[in-house]
Amino acid sequence: MAYPVITNCPVCSEALKITKLQCTHCHTTIENEFELSKLATLSQEQLFFIEIFLKTRGNIKEVEKELGISYPTVRGKLNEIVSALGYAEKKSEVDEKKVITMLERGEISPDEALKIIKGN
């Protein structure tokens, strides 16, 4: 029985590296330092979500139906996976400066400014 690859050390939680590959047929063994793909670092739940997302060709409405979850939940899971893969959108300081300027001019309320900065 094959076990799923673990990506973090169970003792110290640091990233693990694959150092040995072996053929199950002829038993050829290759030892070196191999890297895992970014997808290998995702949880089983996240991989299942990606599988459904790809199966539905990225149609969020279809993902909603397939998983029985709401649109905001689909978007949240998608954002979580994007972030886990290291592609999280970084807010630029320019945008925050614009929001502060709008706030100072009285164009928006403090609550609206917070919502914009937090991305809500």
N, C-alpha and C positions, 0 to 999 in steps of 0.2 A: 504494500500500500504506500503510495506517495503522499507526502505531507506538503501543504502549501509552503512556499518560501516565506520565511520571516525576514523582515528587513531591519529590525532593531534588536540589539542585544537584550536578552531577558534579565541580565544582571545590572547593566549600567544605562541602558536605553540608547546608547550610541548606535550609529548606522553600522550594519554588518556588510561585509564584502564577500562575494562568492570567490572561493579560491580553488575549487576542484570541480571538474566535470567528468562524468563517466558514462560510457556507452553501456546500455543494459544488454546489448547483444554480444559484442566482442570484448567488452570490459576494458577497452582503451580508456586511459585516464589522462586528462590534461589538467595540469596544475599551473595556476597563474592568478592574477588579480583581475576579476571580471566585475563590470558594473551592472547594476540593475537598471531597468528603465524606470522612468518617473511613474508610470502606471503601476509598477510592481509595489510601490510604496502606499498605494491606496488600500483602504479597508475592503473587505468582501462586500459590504453594503454599498460602498461607493462604486465598486466595479460592476455590481448588479445594476445600479442606476445608469452607469455609462452604457451597459449592454442594452438596456431598454431604450435609452436616448438614441443610440445608434440604430437600433431595430426600427424605431419610429422615424428615423431620418431627421432627428432634431425637432420634430413637431411637438411643441410643448403641450398642446391640447391632447395629443395622443398619449404622451407620457402621463398626463393627469389621469386619463381614463385607465391606462394600463396599471398604474400603481394605486389608483384610488385616492390621490392627494390633490390639493388645491394648487392653483397657479403660483401663488407666493411660495409654497413649499417646494415646488419644482425649481423655481428660480433660486431659492435659498440653497438647495442641495447642489445645484449647478455651480453657484458662486463658491460654495465650500470646496468643491472638487477643483475648480479653477485655482483657488487659493492654495490648496494642498499640493498642486502641481507646480507651484511657484510662479503663477501668472497673475497673481492678485493685482487688481488695478490700484495704482498708487495715486492718491489725490495730490494734485499739484498745489503748491503754495500760491500760485497765481490765482487759482479759483477761490481759495480761502481769502485772499486779499480782496478780490472783487466782492465777495460776500460781506466782508467787514466794511468796505466802502459803501455798499448799498445800505448796510445797517446804520452807518454813521449819517448817511443822507436821509434816513427815515423812509427809505423805499421799501424796506421789509422790517418785520418785527423780530425781536430776539428769538422767539420760538421758530419763526421761519428760517432764520439764519442757522440755528442749530440743526434743523431738519436738512437743510441744504448741505451743510458741512458733514453731517453724519451719513448723508446719502439716502435719506428717507423721502 
